[in-house]
Amino acid sequence: MATNVFNSLPAYVQKRIDRAFDAVGKPCRGAEDAVMGGGFIIESSMGGGFIGDDEEEERDKPTQLSMADIPRALQELDLAPDDEQVLAVFRNAASGWTAASSDEVDEAGGGWVSREDWRSVCAVLLEHYKEEYQDDSDGAPPQQLSDEDAGSDDQYLGSEGEDEEDSDDEYVEAGPSAARRRTRGRAAKSSSDSLAPDPTSSKHELTKRQQETALDAFALFFPDVAEQDLPKQKIMIKDIQRVAKLLGEKIKADEMVEMLDTFSTSPDKSVSLEDFGRIMVAAKLA
């Protein structure tokens, strides 16, 4: 059983899986429903009219994840966000879930994935990489493993409350969950809006896997350039036009300029390999 696989993983891997879910998922609605009109907590929650910090924090944690947010959650684990086989597994998990009300139906994302299903699938994906995560957590960078994590390898209890500052430092790619939630509800008004960089993405370097993925895609723009010379190249409007023509895509000039202006860090608005990597991450392609 996949649940047994999750339970057999070291605590630091279990927490990494859960924190990716928490960073992207929406908070539990029950926490809001418990507040009455005058701002007081209903007495039935703890019998005395108050609610403990640990219980309140636990109730704020998401219990399900939209299929539309699965790619971003996979990025939190440094897994490919566009792996169709992996996404198909999550779609299968989401297809068995029935919404309790029409308000909870996610029309854009195609269903929801529970925390239990998220744990089960990710446990299988990360089972053979636990030694790699152990290497990351044993090193000098303190953000990879907190003092609390180091002493709890025998068993991880997901119901324990954890401080936000502890969870923010768990991943190479992690960022404040509140900032991530603010970016989720925006409608795509243009091609560059849909690729708008995450507010936290500029604070973190790409992982090795993301760099390799970006380099492979970047090379498609320069088929005649040697691999060692690719980092020196820059994508200009003419390069985008050429590739778009080969792919049969029609991109307006103002859309190309807007996209370059959004991601380029060069005065001439060209896109370097580093800029291109940020585009790939924002587009959930790396």
BELTANOR-V547513 format. One record per residue. RES is the residue in three letters. SS is DSSP state (A for helix, B for strand, O for the rest). BURIAL is + if it has 9 or more other C-alpha atoms within 8 Angstrom, else -. D_CENTER is the distance of its C-alpha to the mean C-alpha in Angstrom with 1 decimal. Layout:
BEGIN
res & ss & burial & d_center
RES & SS & BURIAL & D_CENTER
RES & SS & BURIAL & D_CENTER
END
This chain:
BEGIN
res & ss & burial & d_center
MET & O & - & 25.5
ALA & A & + & 21.8
THR & A & + & 21.9
ASN & A & - & 24.4
VAL & A & + & 22.2
PHE & A & + & 19.6
ASN & A & + & 22.5
SER & A & - & 23.9
LEU & O & + & 20.9
PRO & O & + & 21.4
ALA & A & + & 20.2
TYR & A & + & 17.9
VAL & A & + & 15.9
GLN & A & + & 16.1
LYS & A & + & 14.8
ARG & A & + & 11.9
ILE & A & + & 11.0
ASP & A & + & 11.8
ARG & A & + & 10.0
ALA & A & + & 6.5
PHE & A & + & 8.1
ASP & A & + & 9.7
ALA & A & + & 7.3
VAL & A & + & 5.9
GLY & O & + & 9.3
LYS & O & + & 12.5
PRO & O & + & 15.3
CYS & O & + & 18.2
ARG & O & - & 20.9
GLY & A & - & 23.6
ALA & A & + & 23.3
GLU & A & - & 24.4
ASP & A & - & 27.1
ALA & O & - & 28.7
VAL & B & + & 29.8
MET & O & + & 33.2
GLY & O & - & 34.8
GLY & O & - & 36.1
GLY & O & - & 32.9
PHE & O & - & 34.0
ILE & B & + & 32.4
ILE & O & + & 34.3
GLU & A & + & 36.6
SER & A & - & 35.8
SER & A & + & 32.5
MET & O & - & 34.4
GLY & O & - & 38.0
GLY & O & - & 38.6
GLY & O & + & 36.6
PHE & O & + & 33.9
ILE & O & + & 30.6
GLY & O & - & 29.5
ASP & A & - & 26.6
ASP & A & + & 24.9
GLU & A & + & 25.4
GLU & A & + & 24.2
GLU & A & + & 21.0
GLU & A & + & 20.5
ARG & A & + & 21.2
ASP & A & + & 18.6
LYS & O & + & 15.8
PRO & O & + & 14.1
THR & O & + & 15.9
GLN & B & + & 14.1
LEU & B & + & 11.0
SER & B & + & 11.7
MET & A & + & 11.8
ALA & A & - & 10.7
ASP & A & + & 7.2
ILE & A & + & 7.1
PRO & A & + & 6.3
ARG & A & + & 2.9
ALA & A & + & 3.1
LEU & A & + & 5.4
GLN & A & + & 4.4
GLU & A & + & 4.2
LEU & O & + & 7.4
ASP & O & + & 8.6
LEU & O & - & 9.4
ALA & O & + & 10.4
PRO & O & + & 8.4
ASP & O & + & 11.9
ASP & O & - & 13.9
GLU & A & - & 16.2
GLN & A & - & 17.6
VAL & A & - & 14.5
LEU & A & + & 13.6
ALA & A & - & 17.3
VAL & A & + & 17.2
PHE & A & + & 14.6
ARG & A & + & 16.8
ASN & A & - & 19.7
ALA & A & + & 18.4
ALA & A & + & 17.7
SER & A & + & 21.1
GLY & O & - & 23.0
TRP & O & + & 21.9
THR & O & - & 24.4
ALA & O & - & 23.6
ALA & O & - & 26.1
SER & O & - & 26.6
SER & A & - & 26.0
ASP & A & - & 24.0
GLU & A & - & 21.2
VAL & O & - & 21.1
ASP & O & + & 18.0
GLU & O & - & 20.0
ALA & O & - & 17.3
GLY & O & + & 14.7
GLY & O & + & 17.4
GLY & O & + & 17.2
TRP & B & + & 15.3
VAL & B & + & 14.3
SER & B & + & 15.7
ARG & A & + & 14.6
GLU & A & - & 17.4
ASP & A & + & 16.4
TRP & A & + & 12.8
ARG & A & + & 14.7
SER & A & + & 17.2
VAL & A & + & 15.3
CYS & A & + & 13.1
ALA & A & + & 16.4
VAL & A & + & 18.0
LEU & A & - & 15.5
LEU & A & - & 15.5
GLU & A & + & 19.2
HIS & A & - & 20.6
TYR & A & - & 18.4
LYS & A & + & 19.2
GLU & A & - & 21.9
GLU & A & - & 19.5
TYR & A & + & 17.4
GLN & A & + & 20.8
ASP & A & - & 21.8
ASP & A & - & 18.9
SER & A & + & 19.7
ASP & A & - & 23.4
GLY & O & - & 23.5
ALA & O & - & 24.5
PRO & O & - & 21.2
PRO & A & + & 21.2
GLN & A & - & 17.5
GLN & A & + & 16.9
LEU & O & + & 19.1
SER & O & + & 20.7
ASP & A & - & 24.4
GLU & A & - & 23.6
ASP & A & + & 21.3
ALA & A & + & 24.1
GLY & O & - & 26.7
SER & O & + & 25.0
ASP & O & + & 24.5
ASP & O & - & 27.0
GLN & O & - & 25.1
TYR & O & + & 21.9
LEU & O & - & 22.4
GLY & O & - & 19.3
SER & O & - & 21.6
GLU & O & - & 22.3
GLY & O & - & 21.3
GLU & O & - & 19.4
ASP & O & - & 19.6
GLU & A & - & 16.7
GLU & A & - & 17.9
ASP & A & + & 17.7
SER & A & + & 14.1
ASP & O & + & 13.0
ASP & O & + & 14.6
GLU & O & + & 13.2
TYR & O & + & 10.9
VAL & O & + & 11.7
GLU & O & + & 8.4
ALA & O & + & 7.9
GLY & O & + & 9.3
PRO & O & + & 11.3
SER & A & + & 9.8
ALA & A & - & 12.7
ALA & A & + & 12.0
ARG & A & + & 8.6
ARG & A & + & 10.7
ARG & A & - & 13.4
THR & O & - & 11.8
ARG & O & - & 11.1
GLY & O & - & 14.8
ARG & O & - & 16.2
ALA & O & - & 18.3
ALA & O & - & 18.4
LYS & O & - & 21.9
SER & O & - & 22.1
SER & O & + & 20.5
SER & O & + & 19.4
ASP & O & - & 18.0
SER & O & + & 15.6
LEU & O & + & 14.5
ALA & O & - & 14.5
PRO & O & + & 12.6
ASP & O & + & 10.1
PRO & O & - & 12.6
THR & O & + & 11.2
SER & A & + & 10.6
SER & A & - & 14.4
LYS & A & - & 14.7
HIS & O & - & 13.2
GLU & O & - & 14.6
LEU & O & + & 13.2
THR & O & + & 13.3
LYS & A & - & 16.4
ARG & A & + & 14.8
GLN & A & + & 13.2
GLN & A & + & 16.6
GLU & A & - & 18.5
THR & A & + & 16.7
ALA & A & + & 17.2
LEU & A & + & 20.8
ASP & A & - & 21.6
ALA & A & - & 20.7
PHE & A & + & 22.4
ALA & A & + & 25.5
LEU & O & - & 26.0
PHE & O & + & 27.1
PHE & O & - & 29.7
PRO & O & - & 31.3
ASP & O & - & 34.4
VAL & O & - & 32.8
ALA & O & - & 32.8
GLU & A & - & 29.6
GLN & A & - & 30.7
ASP & A & - & 31.3
LEU & A & + & 28.0
PRO & A & - & 26.5
LYS & A & - & 29.5
GLN & O & - & 28.9
LYS & O & - & 27.6
ILE & B & + & 26.8
MET & O & + & 29.2
ILE & A & + & 29.8
LYS & A & - & 32.3
ASP & A & + & 29.8
ILE & A & + & 27.5
GLN & A & + & 30.6
ARG & A & - & 31.8
VAL & A & + & 28.6
ALA & A & + & 28.3
LYS & A & + & 31.9
LEU & A & - & 31.5
LEU & A & - & 28.7
GLY & O & - & 30.8
GLU & O & - & 28.4
LYS & O & - & 29.8
ILE & O & - & 28.1
LYS & O & - & 30.0
ALA & A & - & 31.0
ASP & A & - & 29.7
GLU & A & + & 26.2
MET & A & + & 26.2
VAL & A & + & 27.5
GLU & A & + & 24.9
MET & A & + & 22.0
LEU & A & + & 23.7
ASP & A & - & 24.4
THR & A & - & 20.8
PHE & A & + & 19.5
SER & O & + & 22.7
THR & O & - & 23.8
SER & O & - & 27.3
PRO & O & - & 30.3
ASP & O & - & 31.2
LYS & O & + & 27.7
SER & O & + & 27.2
VAL & B & + & 23.9
SER & O & + & 23.8
LEU & A & + & 21.8
GLU & A & - & 19.6
ASP & A & + & 19.2
PHE & A & + & 18.5
GLY & A & + & 15.7
ARG & A & + & 13.9
ILE & A & + & 14.8
MET & A & + & 13.3
VAL & A & + & 9.9
ALA & A & + & 10.3
ALA & O & + & 11.7
LYS & O & + & 9.0
LEU & O & + & 11.9
ALA & O & + & 11.0
END
